[in-house]
Every structure is written in structure tokens, then in C-alpha cells.
Amino acid sequence: MTRREIMGAAGAMGVTLAAPKVLARPAMDTRRPPASARHFTSPVVEAEIARVKARIGDPKLAWMFENCYPNTLDTTVTPGSLNGKPDTFVITGDIDAMWLRDSSAQINPYVHLTPKDAGLRDLFRGVIGRQARCILIDPYANAFTRDPTAATNHDAAKHDQTDMKPGVAERKWEIDSLCYPMRLAHSYWIATKDKAPFDSEWAEGVRVSIDTFRVQQRLHGPGPYHFQRRADTPTETLMLKGLGSPTRKVGLIHSGFRPSDDACTLPFLIPSNLFAVSALRKVAVVLREARGDAKLAAEAEALAAQVAAALLKYGRLRDEAGQPIWAYEVDGFGGALFMDDANVPSLCGLAYLGAVPRTDPVWRRTAARAWSANNPFFFKGTASEGIGGPHVGLDMIWPMSLIMHALNADDDATIRRCLTQLKASEAGTGFMHESFHKDDPTNFTRPWFAWANGLFGELMLDLAARKPHLLA
């Protein structure tokens, strides 16, 4: 049972009330809610929409950008306050729960605008604060309920064999769940130099995150995390009493699940370990500069160095020409899996996250291999080509992979192909989706998926700055 199936019943009312409506509308009519129904409005975001849209010569791309870029603010954020401080809850779209990963990624497209808008800064402070409180509830959880004292309202999660706590919607241990809040904190700090969200509660969340990473190196035992679910789909549960496949303990961090919320085949998920190295180094900057906490910053950097060394020793394979490439998953015994999944962190998404340099030859070689028949989840059809993953099955391409491919590309032809396929993938809705069939874009999943909408907005901002002639 996939995340969509588990959460679908709980989110059905939310889809009815807030999902983008597409029936009986002119083809290029706006798909944004009326101004009075938007969850949050920022004048600087509206100005950014107008600025970038004016640079997009293709009417359909301009229309899609205007729909997608503000989608998180229009439909998924709930600003509030707690104990006199901002508190912001962020749903994924059609699922009424807050993922640490998705919430960070969803608001990232607006971080460069925070210096210009006090209200937007409050929104970010609220997300950063809520994420810290979620981590302190349970650092092993990937998703949280709106009410931090409530039991999960998602049927499958109610019967999971794990240590469920109030406030937790789902408890799938994923390395990236703790990395994304670190990345968001760093991005916000660099943009604003605003110390307000980086209080003692936030610092405690970072400390718990670092400790959790260390425990999940499992150098001194398996640690407390275990997870099993009764499901027809093997990727919904972990083997060996909920611990996952065996590993040789080499300093890499174990992950029970991938960013897709699918179980890892081998527990050392390389893209997420690379992301952890980057995120730990970034959060160390915030700890030093915003809090003057040199001790915890040094702990983050020491762990990053240890994981980085293990990655170089155990995280790589060699291709047919004998050249090094990154594996997707390994076990430390020599077992390795090469594939890629569209969900980020992916092998193709490493440069976007800042986990590798864009010019790094090992990563370039890896990403090229992932965008080929060497990746079992690369699909090529009559409508499009791109990467999917086990989460929604074979032949389903995720727009997220096309966006990453365009962000990675330097040649105009590749970017143009991606834009053409992204335009086709919206299937009359004006929005990005979770996935679509390689031969039929009208066969798609999740009509309201804010992370993918935000990524499309980021791509348009990137091209407006990097390749403006492609938009003009």
C-alpha cells in the first residue's frame, strides 16, 4: 500500500475542498484559488510571479508557472502562532500531514524573497520552529499530524509495528527527513541573517538529529528503530523484525526508507548519505554564526567527515569502462544496487541539493547513466522519457525527474526537450503531478502535489537567470 493509498481516505475531503479545479474552464484560465481563499499572500511573491512570467514567451509555460509557483502558499500552508512565536503547518497537497522533507522543499522556492517581506519571514520562522518540534516528538518519523497531541488518523499507520507517538502521522525512518530541515535553516540564514528561529528548541532538534544519525550508523548495535507494516507491497515494510537487510558497519548511516517512502533494498542509501554530509556541514554554519555554538557545530562537521570518508570507500561502483560512479544503495559487504528514483535526494538530484559540485565528473557520469536504460526505472515512451520509481509502478515518469534533468543540463537542446515534455505532462490541469504514463500524460497520479509544483517554479526561476533566451 503506497503513501497515496494510505493517506488517500483521510485526504479526500481536502482534495474536494482545496485541490485545483479544472473542469469546465477555458484552457488557459488561471487555476489559482480566488485571492480571498488563498492561505497566504505575499506581495513580493506576486511581484516575482509577474517578473518571471513577463520573461516567458511561451504562453503555456507562463500559465503553468503562474499556477505552480505559488501553489504551496495558495493552498498548503497554515500560518499561526504558539507561545508567542510563529508556527506554520504545511501539508503536501492532497495529504493532510506535514512531511519534514516536503515542507522544506515546498517553501524553498521563496527563500530568496524573505529579505523583502516580514510576513514571509514569519512564515519561514513558523516552518523552522514547527519542524524542530516535530523532530523532538520523534526524529525517526517522516510525517506529522496537525495536532501534535493527536494519534495518527491514517488507517494503515495505526497498525504499524513500531513505536508510534502522539503527533506522528507515519514513522518511516528516512535520512533525508532530518537533512531537509538543516538545508532549509541554512538557506534561510544565508538569505536573511535572522537569528529569530534559531532558538534553544531549534538547537535541541539539531542535536537530536545528529545523535540519531550516529545511532543509525549502528556501530554499537542496531539502535531503537524498527518498523513493520502488514501490506501487500513489499516496499511498505522492513525485513528481519523491522531492522532491514543486514549490513557491515562501515560508518555510513542506515536508512529504512527512501525519499519516496519506499523501503530500501540495501540500507546504505547513497544519495541520502551524500545529502547528510552536505546538510551537516550547512547546519554547522548556522550553529556557529547564528548561535555561537562551536561545540555542536564541530560535532556536525566531525560526523560529516566520517560519513564522507565511508562514502568514498564503500559508496562507489565502476562502470563498464572502469570509471567510478555512485551506487544507489550498498550494504558494506560488497553488495550494491544501481538505479535511480525520481524522488530527491536522488542520484540525479545531488547537484541541485548542493551535495556535489555540478562539474564533478563522477556525479556527471552517474547522472548520465541514471538517465539511460542502465537504470531499471528509466522509462521511454511515445509521450516522454524520464525516471520514475517503485512507488507508482513501471512506465510512470515523474515530472520531478524531468525538472532535475533540465536543472542539471547545460545544453539548450536537452532543456528544450524537458520543457516540451513538462508542458505535455500537465494534461490540461495547469499543474505538475506525481507521475504520468510514458505514453499517455492524461494517465497521471496526484493532481495536487505541491512539491512538484514548487520545483517547476524553481526551474523557471533558474532558466530566467541562467538561460533567459530559452524562455524568451
N, C-alpha and C positions, 0 to 999 in steps of 0.2 A: 504494500500500500504506500503510495507516494505521499509527499508532503501535501500536494494539492488535494488528494483524496481524503487524507486525514483531516485537513482543516476546512475542506470544502463546505461541509454542512454548517459549521459554525460561521463561515464567511458568506453564506448565501444571502442573508439579509443585507450585509454590507455591499455585496455586488448589486443587489436590487436598488439600493438607495443611492450609491455613490459611484458605481462603475460608469465609465464613459458610455453615453448613449449614442448609437449610430444609425438607428432605423429612421426612415422617412426624413432624411436630411439631405440638403444639397451636397454634392460630392466634396466640396471644399469649404463647407460651413465649419465654424470653429467647434471643436469638441471639448473646450474648457467649460467648467461649470459657470453659471452666472456669477458675476463679481460678488453678489451677496451671499452666495453659497460656498465660496472658497474658504478653506480652512485658515489660510494665512496669505496675506498680500504684502509684498514689499515693493515700494516704488523703484528701488534700484534693480530688482529683478525684472520688473516690467520694462524699465529702460534698456536693460540688457537684451531682452527679447526683441525690442524694436531695433536696437543697434545691429544685432546679428541677422535678424530677418531681412533687414534692408540690404544686406550683402549677399543674400542668397537669390540668384537669378532664376532658379527652377521653382515655379510656383508650388509644386507638390512638396518639395523638400522644405520650403519656407513654411508651408502649412503644417507639416509634420513637426518641424522644430517648435512652432508656436504651441502646438498641442502637448508635445512631450516634455520640453524643458521645464515648465512649471508644474508638472503633474504631481510631484511629491508635495509641494506646498499647497497646491489646489485641493488635494484630495486625501492625503495620508497623515498629515501632522496634526497633533492636538496640543497646542501650547497651554501651559498652566503654570502653577507655582506650588512649591512645597517648602514650608518653613521659611518663607520669605525669599526663596531662590527660584529661578526659572526651572520648570520641569516640562519636558516635551516628550510625548509618546508618539512613536512613528510606526504605523502599520505598513505591511509590504504592498498593499493594494487590496486584493480580494481575500486576504487572510488577516483576521483581526488579532494579530500578535506582533510583537516587536522582536525582530531578529537583530542581534548585535551587528552582524555583517551588513544586512540590507539597510538598516537605518543609517549606518555610517556612509555607505555608498550612495544612498538616496540623497543626502544633503550635501555631499561633496561637491556637486556642480555649482554650488552657490558660495563656496568658501571664499573665493577671491573678491566677492562683493561685500563681505562682512565689514570691512573698514568704513563703508559708506552708509551703513544703516544700523542704528542702535537696536531696532526691533529684530532685525535678522541676527544680530549678535546675541540677543536674549534667547532666540530660538536655538542657536547653536549651544549656548550655555546650558539650556534645558536638556538637549540631547546628551551632551557630555556628562551632565550630572545624573541623568536617568540611567545611562549606560553603566556608570560607576556603581550605582545602587543595585542594578541587575547583577553585575559581576559579584558583588558582595553577598547577594542572595545565594548564588551558585555559579562558580566560574566554569563548571562543566556544561551548563545549559547553553543552548543555541538560541532559544526563543523564550519570550516572557509575556505574561499577561498584563493587561491594562491595570488591573488592581493587584498590587504586589502582595496582598494577603490572600488572594483567591487561589483555589485549586484550578488546575487546567480544565478548560471546558471542551477539550478536543478528545473525542471518544477513544481513539487508539492509544493516545498517550496515557490515559487513565489506567491502562492495564500494563504499561511498560514495567519490566522487571529492572528497576534502577532506584536510586534514592531520590524520588520526587519530593520537591519542597513547594510550599505556597509561593505563588508568583511565577512559577516556571510553567511555560506552555509546552515545551519539549526539551528533552535533556540528551541531545546528541552532542557528544564531545567533538568539537572541530577546532583545530588550532587557529584558524582564521577568525573565529568568533572573538578571540582576545586580541588578535592583531589589528583588526579594523578600528576599534576604538583608539588604539595607540596612534595609528596613522591619522585618524581624524583629529586627535588632540594636537598632534604636531602641525598639521595643515592649518588648523585654526590659530595656533600660537604664532606660526610664521606670518600669517596674514594680518594678525591684529596686535600681537604682544599684550593681549588682555589676560591678566592673571586671575580674573574672577572665577572661572570654572575650575581652576586647579587648586582646590582646597584640600584639606586633610582627608576628606572622604574619597576624593578622586585619587589621591596618592595611595590610600589603602587599597583601592581597587587595582592600581598598578602593581603594588606589592603582591597581592593575592594572585594576579595574573602571572607574574614572574615565578612565584612559588609553584603555581600549577604547571607551568612549562617544565620546571625542574622535576617535579614529581612524575610527569609524563615522559621524561627520559627513561624512567623506570630502572635507574642504575642501582637502586636499593630495594627493589621489589615492585610489584605491579601497581601499587597505589590503590586508592579507594574507588576509582571509577569502574563501573561495569554497566552494560546495557543489553537487554534482550527484549524483543518485541515479537509477539505472535502475529505473523504476517505471511501472505502468500509470496511476497517478493523477498528474495534473499538479501537484497541491499538495504533492507529495513532493520536488520538485526546484526549482532556480532557473535561470532563463534566462541567456543571454549569458555562457557559460562559468562559470556558478555565481555571478555577481555580482548577479543580479536585474535588474529593469526599470531603465531609465535615469531619472536624477533631475537636477534643477537643485540645486546645492549651496547650501542656504539656512540652514544651521545646525541643522536637525533631524537626529536620529540615524536612520540606516538600520537596519531590522530585516529579516533574511532570512525569518523565520518568525513566525507569530502564537503566542499562548499555547496554541492548540490543536495546535501543531506542524505546522500547515499553512502553506505558503508564502504570503507576502504577494503580493497583486496589484500594489500600488504600495508602494515600500519605506519610505515615511514613515508608520508605523503610529501614528496619533494617540493612542489610549488609552495605548499604551506610552510615547510621548514625554511625555505628561502625568504618567504614573506616574514616569518618570525624574526629572522636575523635583521632584516630591514626595519621592522616595526620596533624592535627592542632598541636599536640604535637611535631611531627617531624619538622614542619616548624618553630616552636618556637626555636628549637635548632639552625637552620640556621640563624634565625634573631639575636639571641644573639651572636653566635660565629663569623659569617661572617660579620655582620653589627653593632654589639654592640647596637642593638635596643631592649632594655629590655622592653620598654613600649608596643610595638606591640606584642612582644613575650608573655608578660603577658596577653594581650587580647586574643591571640590564646589559651593559656592554660586555661583561665577562661571559654571560650566558650566550650572547650573540656570537662572540668569538669561538666559543666551544662548539656551538651548532655549525657555524661556518666551516670550521676545520673538519667536522664529521661529514658535512655535505661534499667537500672536495674529495674526501677519501671513499665515501660509500654511495654518493648520490648520482654518480655519472655512469653512463654506458659508452660504448663505441659503436659507431655506425658501420656500414659495410666497407667504407673506405678507411676505417680505423680512426676516425676523428671523434673526439669526445662530444657527447650530447647529454643533456639532463634526462634522467629517468622520470617517470611519473610517480611510481611507488617502488620501494625496495624493502627488504626485510633484514638487511645486515648480514645475512648468511651467503649472499651472492644472488639470491632471487631478486628479480627486477621485472617491472611491467612498464612497457612504453605504450602510452596512449595520451590523449588529452581530452578533457571535459570542458565544455564551454564556460562553466561557472568559474568566476575569478576569486581566488588565485588559481589560475591555470598555467600551464607552461607558456602558452601564447600571451598571457596577461602579465608576465613578470616585469616587463619594462614599464608598462602602464603603472604598476604599483610602486615603481622605484626600487624593486628588489634586485634588478640587474641593469647595467647600462644599456641603452638602446643599441650601441655599437658593439656590444660584446659578441665575439664570434661564436662562442659555444651556444649562447642563447639564440642567436640568429639561425644557426644550423638546426637547433632543436625546434624552433618555431616553424621553420620551413618543413621539417619532417612531420610535424604535427598537422600541418595543412596539406596533407597528402594521403594517399592510400595506405601509407605505413601506420596511420592512426585508425584503429577499428571503428572509431566514432567520427570519422570524417566522411561526409556523405555528399555525393554529387548527383544532381538530378536535372530535369529539364527546366526547372524554375530557378534553381540556385545551387550553390555549393557552400559547405561550411561544416562546422563542428557541432555535434550535439552531446550526447552522453546517455548513460543507462537510465536516467531519471524518467524520461518520457518515451524511451524506446528507440528502435532503429529508424533511420531515414528521416528523423526530425531534426532540423537545423535550428540552432538558437541564434536569433539576431545578435545577441551579445558577442558571439564569435565573429560575426561579420564586422561589428564595430571595432573589436580588438584588432582584427586583421587590417582594417583601414588605419587605425591609430598607429600600428606598427610600420605601415608601408611608407616608403619614400617616393616610389614611382607613381606617377599620375594615373597610369592605366589601371593598376590594382585598386586604387582608391575609387576611381570611377565605377569599376565593376561592383565594388561593395555598395556604393551609393545606389546604383541601379537595382541591386537585389534587395537592399533595405527598403527602397520605395515600393517594390512589389510585395514585400512581406507584410505591409500594414493591412492589406486585404480590405480596404475601404473603411477601416476604423480610425485612421489617423494616428495610431499608436504602435509602439513596439509590443511584441508578445514574448512569452517564454520560449516558444518554439513554433515552427511551421514545417509542413511536409516539403521535402525536396522537389516534388513535382507539382505541388498544389498549395500555394500560400494561403488559400482560404481555409485550409485544414490546419488550424493553429490551436495552441493551448494558452490559457490565461489572458483574457482581454484586458486585464487591469494589473499590470506588473510594473511598479514604479521604478524599480532599479534599472530595468532595461530602458525605460523612457528617459531616465536621467543620463544614462550612458550615451544614448543617442544625442542628447543635448550637448554633452561634453565633446562628442565628435564634431558637431557643428562649430562649437567654440574653437576647438583645436584647428579645424580647417580654415576658419575665418582668420586665424592668426598665422598659420603655417603654410597654407596653400589657398590663399584667397581666390586665385584665378579659377580653381576648381568649382567654387561656389558661384562666382560671378558669371 
